[in-house]
Amino acid sequence: MQEDDNISNFKADKQNIVKNKELNIYEALVPVVILMGLLAYNIFFVEGQEWLGSYTNQLILLMGAFVAMIAGFMNQVHPIIMVKEVWENIKSVFVPIMILFLVGALAGTWLISGVIPAMVYYGLQVLSPEIFLPASVIIAAVISIATGSSWTTSATVGIALVGIGTALGINPGMIAGAVISGAYFGDKMSPLSDTTNLAPAMAGTDLFTHIKYMTYTTVPTILITLVVFAIISMNIDTTGSADISSFLNTIQSTFNITPLLFLVPGIVIALILFKTKPLIALGSGVLIAIIFALIFQPEILSKLSDSNSEAIINSILTDTSIKTDNEKLNDLFSSGGMNGMLWTIYLILCAMVFGGIMDAIGALSRITQVLLSVATSIFGLFVSTVISCLGLNAIASDQYLALVIPGKMFKKAYEDRGLAPENLSRTLEDSGTVTSVLIPWNTCGAYQSGVLGVGVGEYFFYAVFNWLSPFTTLLFAALRIKIRMLKNK
């Protein structure tokens, strides 16, 4: 992710990791076990989210935080320390929450201006089902490498690709999985990405050595991902391809479609490439889309409301739905605006409460120390690092903590085993950066799910690059492929 377009805009490498000698591993794991148990119960035994209402996952995270707080009280952790850590976590997601609100506004204004319909209209004519999924991986990867941000990629081309693929009759989970796979490949390999800069800083190597060393595991993984999506595309059973002409006619009769509408996303991407702050870039995208709506879509605005200003404000803040004579397009041409992002924002805030208390009581440090203590071999050290990153993505709900804590804790262990620091930085990225999006309550998973409109459970299996990366890095470690040793060892 690009700096300021991330889940934590603080200096993660400067963050203090709280240690608590009094806390034992069982006490540290109790909140985790209860949290996972309640989440599993909700997923496997409860229909939908009716158990505790619409905000079940949020309430479960708060329950886990309450259990962690009790464990802290039992170990004489002062309440002010817990409150301080929670507040630091919440402050760290202020920019991402603003970005989420802007993404909601962006979706609404791009709809009424005709930007999204134009993307779907032209995309349907270019991207056929036979090449759609691997093409989506490549498109997302290119944009993400250029911008250094998986978040920006999903908020721009990701939304368009989901719309185009849905119109073609492709499973939205497949499309989201392809977009996320490409976006996180680019995020991981781009020198503009903050996680790509953070991982080598934690491990003690330089940026370009880190990127070069990552190619050994990352390139084979993305190639396998492309092969998988190519096979899926060749065997996909779509119902939309035969109806493309009717889709095109409906879109053209409803909106004023012109290539000029592509200036809106083009300007946003250009601003990001010129390192404009994401809030400014996305905000500019909203303002330009409003101007284009007034110029190109006056009929749409008049259908939505008697007042153009009211139609525009509603598209930014609340639900907007543009009716056509095609039911599939009706579902596609609807947006929740900023209001549609509230569920995701509440999830992020609750996750920050849980992660903050777990850090304050020293639980995160204790769990990582235990993992480090059982690493008796070089391969065991790699396994412990991967497990630590995966666990912290789930427990702390923060991608940065999944890089910072293992990076600090395991750095000396890698040195003691004679392993070059790029081994650690690569493993952190292979298991920490890319898997954050696979956890529904992690800020990355919540963001991608909210922006693309596809649940984590729907795209999990199809985010091939993301879940395959930890296995690739462990395979290389087990076979001792490209495991660089320190020269003085």
N, C-alpha and C positions, 0 to 999 in steps of 0.2 A: 504493500500500500504506500501511497505517496504521503509524505509528511503533511500533517494537518487533515489528511483524509483517512484517518485511522481510528482504531477503537480506543486509543489512549494517546492524547496529544502531549502528555508530559514527557520528561526525559526518563524513559524507562530504565536506561542503563545506570542512572543515578539513584534509582529507588532503593530504599532500605528494606531488607528482608528481615522480618521479625523472627527472633529465635526465642524459644521458651524451654529452658532445661527441665522445668517441672512437668511439662506435657509429655505423656507417653504416646506411643504409636496407636494404641487402642482408642485412647481419648481423641486423637487426631482423626481417626477413621470413622468414629461414630456418626458425626454429621454427614460424612460422605455416604456411608451405608444407608442411612435414613433417607437422604436426598435421592439416591439412586433407586432405592426400593419404592419410594412414593412415585417417582417418575415412571418406573417400570410398571407399577400397578396402573397408573393412568393410561399408559400406552397400550398395554396388553389386555387389561380387564375392564376398562371403562369405555363405553361407546362415546366417540367424539370427545368433548370436553365438558360434559354435563355434571361431572362429579362435584366440582367446586365452582361451576359457572364458567364463563368465557375466559377467565384468567386463572385457570387451574395451575399452569406451569409457573406463573408468577407467584402464586400463593405457596406452592411447594418449595420454591427457592427461599421464600421468607421463613417457612417452617424450618428448613435446613439451617438458615442463619440463626434462628432462635435456639436450636439445639447447640450450635457452635458457641453461641453467647453463654449458654449454661456451662459448657465445658470451660470456657474462659473464666467465668466466675469461680468455678471450682479450683482453678489454678491461679487465683489471685491476680488475674489480668484486670486492670482498672477499666471501668466503662468508658472513660475519656479516651483511652488508647483505641478501643474498638470504634468509637464514634469518629475519631480522627482518621483512622484507616478507611472507614466507609466513606467519609466525606472526600478523602483524597481520590478514592475510586470514582465516586460520582462526578467530581470535578474533571476527571480525566476523560469522561465521555460527553462532556458538554458540546464540543465541536461535532462529534459524530451524531449526536441527537439533532443538532441544528441541520446537519447534512441530511438526515432522514426526513425532517420536515420539508426541506427544500426538494428532496427527491419526490415526495408526495405532491408538492406544488408543481414540480416539473412534469410529472405524469399527467396531471390534470390539464395544464396549459398546453402541453404538447398534443394532447388529444383534441382540444377544441380548436387549436390552430391548424390541425391537419397534418402535423409532423409525423405522428405515429401511423395514421392511416396511409400517408405517402410511403413510409418505410415498408409497410405491409404490402402496399400496391406494387411497388417496384421490386421488392424482395420476392414476391410470389412469381414474378416473371423470370427471375435470375436463379434462385435457389430451388432446385427440384428436390423431391424426397430422397433421391438416390445419392445425392452428395451433401444434403443439408447438414447432417450431424458433424461429419469431419470438417466441413467448411466452417461451421460455427466454432469449433475448437480453434481452428487457425485464425479466424477473424478476431476472436476474443484474445488469443495469445498475442497477436500483433498489436492490438490497441493497448493491452496491458503492459507490454514491454515498452511501448512508446510513452505511456503515461506513468508507469510505475505503480498503478493502482488498480487492484481488482474491483474495488468499490465503484470507481468511476466507470470502469468497463461494463459492469452489470447495469449501472444506472443509465447508460446510453445505448450501446449496441445490444446489450443483454436483453433489455426490455423489448427492443425491436425484433430480435431473433426469436424470442418466446412468442411474440405476436404472429410473426410470419409462419413459424413452425406449427403453431396451434391451428392456423387457418389451413395448413396443408394436412391436418389430421394427425400430426405427430404427437406422441405423449409428451405433455409439458415437463414431466420429470426427466425424460431423455434430453430435452432441449436444455433445461437448466443445468443438468449434469455436464453437458458438452460445453456450455458457456463457462461454468465454474472451473472445469478442468483447464480450459485455455487461459482463463483469467488468472488463475493461481500459478500456472506455469510462467506467464509473463511477469506477474508480481514477484515471483521467486527469483527470476533471472535478471530483472531490470536493475541497473545501478541507481535508478531514481527511487526505488522502493525503500521505505524506511526499515522494513524487516530485513531486507537484504543487507542493509548497512548495520543494523543492530546485532545480527547474529555473529559476524566476525568481530565486532567490538567486544562482545561478551566472551568470545573464545580466545581473542588475542591474535588474530591474523588480520590481513588487509583485505579490502573489498574485492579487488580483482583476482587475487589468489582464491578467495572464497567462491566467486562466481565461476572461475575456471574449474575449480575442484568439484563444484556442484554439477557441472555438465556430465560427469561420468555416471551419475545416478539419474539425473533429471532427463537427459535426452532419451535414453532407453525407455523410461517410463512414459514420456509423452508420445513416443513412437508406438508403443503398445496401445496406448489410449486411442490414437488415431486408427490403428488397425481394428480395435474393438468397435469403434463407432462406424467405421467403413462396413464392417460385417453386419452390424445392426441395420445400417441404412439400406444395404442390399436386400435384406430380408424383412424390411419393415412393411407392415400392412396398413396403408393409409387410405382414408376415404376422401381426403380433401383434394387430391390432385385432379380428380375428374370434375370438380366443381370450381376450378380456378377461374374460369371465364365468368361464372355467375358472381364470384367474389369480386372480381375486378369491376364488373358492371355496377355492382351495388356500391362499392367504394367510390367509384367515379361519379355516380349519380347523387351520392350523399354529400361528398366533400369536393372542394375545388382543389384538385390534385395537380401539382406543378413541381418540377425539380428544384425550384427556388426554395421550397420548404426545407431542403437539406442544408440550407445555410445555417439554420438554428443549431442542430447538433454539430455541424462543422465548426461554428464559432466557439461552442463550448469546448470541444476537443482541442481546438487551437489554443484557447486560453490556458488549458491545463498543460499542454505541451510547452507553453511559454512560462510555466511554473507560477501561474496565477493561483492565488489561494482558492481551494475548492469551493468555499462558501461564496466567493465573488463569482467564480466561473459558473456555478449552478444557478446562483441568483440572476446572473446575466442571461442565462438560458431561459429562465422564467419570464423576465422582462421582454426579451426579444420575441418569445413565443406569444406573449400578449399582443404585441404590435402586429405580428403576422396574423393572429386571429382576427384582429380588427380589419386588416387589409384583405385577407384571402377567404375568411369564413364568416362573413356577416350573416348569412342565412342560418348557419349553425347557431350563432349567438342568439338570434331572434327566436329560434325554436326552443332554446333552453330557458329563456326569460324575456320579459318585456323590456328589460334594461340590459344593455351590453355590459355595463359595469357589474351588475348583479350576477350575470352569467360567468364573468371572469372571476369574481370573488368566490363564487360557489365552486368553480373548478379548482381553485387554489386550496380552499378550506375543507370542502365537504364532498359528498358523492356527486359524480357527474355521469350520466348515462345517455349516449346518443343512439336513438333507435333507428334501425334499418329494416329492410324486408328480409334479412337473413339472420336467423337466430344465433348462429355461431359468431357472427360479427357483432351482434348485440352484446354478447359476453365479453368480447375482445375490446370493444369501444366503450368501456366504462372505467371509472377511476374513483378512488376514495379520497384523493387529495391528502392534505395534511392529516385529516382525521383518520385516514386509513393506516397511518403509520403509528398510531398511539399504542396498539397492542405490542408492536415490536419495541417501542421505546420503554414501555412499562416492564417488558421482559429484561431489557438491558439494565435498567435501574435496579430491579430485584436481584439480578445476577451480580451486580456490583456490590450490593449489600452483603450477599453471601460470601463473595470472594474477599471483601474487605475484612469481615469478621474472622474468616479462616486465616487470613494473613496476620491479623492483629493478635490472635491467640497462639501463633507460632505453629499452626497445624501444617501449613504448606511446607515450611522448612523441615519439620519433623518427618513428613512423608518422604520428601526427597532424600533426606539423610539416610533413612532406612534402605531406600532403593540403592543408594551409593554403597552402603555397607555390604550388600549381598553380591556386588559385582566382583567376583573373584578371578575373572579372566578378561581378556580384551573383548571378546565377543559379549561376555556378560556386562561389560561396561557400556557397550553400544545398546544392548537390550534395555539396561536400566535407564539410559538417557531417553530412549524412545518411549518407554512406559511413563517416565516422569513427564515428558512433554504432552503425551496423550492425556494423562491424568490431570495435569494442571489446566489443560484446555477445558476439561469437563468440570473440574472442581472450582477453579478460580474464574472461569467464564471469560477469560481475557487472554488474547493471543500473545500479548507482550509478556505477561507473567510466565507463559509457557516457554518463552525464550530466555527471559532474564534469570529466573530462579535456577533452572537446570544449568544454564551457562555459567553462573557464579559458583554453583555447588560442584559441578563436575570438572571445571577447568583444571584444578590441581591434579585430580585423579588421572586425566589424560596425559598431563605432563609427566607424572610419576611412572606411567606405563610406557613412556617414550613415544607417545603419539603426537604428531604435529597438530597444532590448534585447528587447522582446517577440517580435520576429522570431526571435531566437535561442532564447528559452525555449520558444516554440511548436515550433520545429523539433526541439529536443532531445526534447520529449515525443512528437512525431509519429514520430520515428525511433528514439529510445532506449528510452523506457518500454515502448511496446507491442510492440516486436519481440523483446524479451528472451525471451518465452515461446516463440518460434519456434526457438530454439537448444536442441537436446537436452541439451547439457552446461552450458548456462547455468543458474544456480541457479533462475531462474524456470521455465524449460522443464522442468528436472528435478522441481521441486516439483509443477507442474500435472500432469505426466504421472504422477507417483507417486500423487497424491491422487485424480485422476479415473480412474486405471487405464487410460488411453488413451495410447499412444505419440505423441510429437510428430509422427512421420511420418504417423500416422493422422489427426490433427486439423489439420495444417499448412494444407492447402488450404482447410479449412472455417473457419479462424480469419480470416474475411474482413476484419473491422475491423482486425486487427493488421497484415496484410501490405499492405492498401490504404492505410493512413495515410501511410506515407512517399511513396507516389505522389501522394497528394492534396496534401501540402505542397509537393512539387516542381512540381506543376501550377500551384498558386497562385503560386509563385515565378516560373515561366516566363512566366505571363500577367500578372504584376505585379498580382495581385488581393490587396487588403488587405495590401500590403507597406508598413508604416508607416515614414516617414522621421523623423529627428530634426529638430525645428523649427529649431535653430540651424544646420542644414546646408542 
